[in-house]
Amino acid sequence: MKKKIIMLAFPALLAMFSLNSCVTINSGAALAEKAPVGPKRGDAKSTIILGLWSSKGRSNNISVAAKNGGITKVTQVEYIDQSVFFGLVIKHTTRVYGE
């Protein structure tokens, strides 16, 4: 009986892991409506492990991304999430455009 349960559980787990999304892109809303993309770009990145711990925590935000790109006037913001290892690790990027 145990062997039969294991034989049925393995394909179910395999299907569950293979149907998991590998990359998701979450494009954030612009701060200024119909604003052109600025000539400068700044990124702030962090890694989230198991949804419990973040490598940089609150350091991944719009103001840090703007500072990294030398931007004083932000025109657009974009959030990008990349799932790795079946969603156990997520690479989160806050990207800003401006002048």
Protein Blocks (a to p, Z undefined) as FASTA:
>chain_A
ZZmmmmmmmmmmmmmmmmpcfbdcdddddfbghiacdfbdcddddddehhlacfklmmmc
fklmmmmnopabdfbdcdddddeehhlaccdddddddZZ
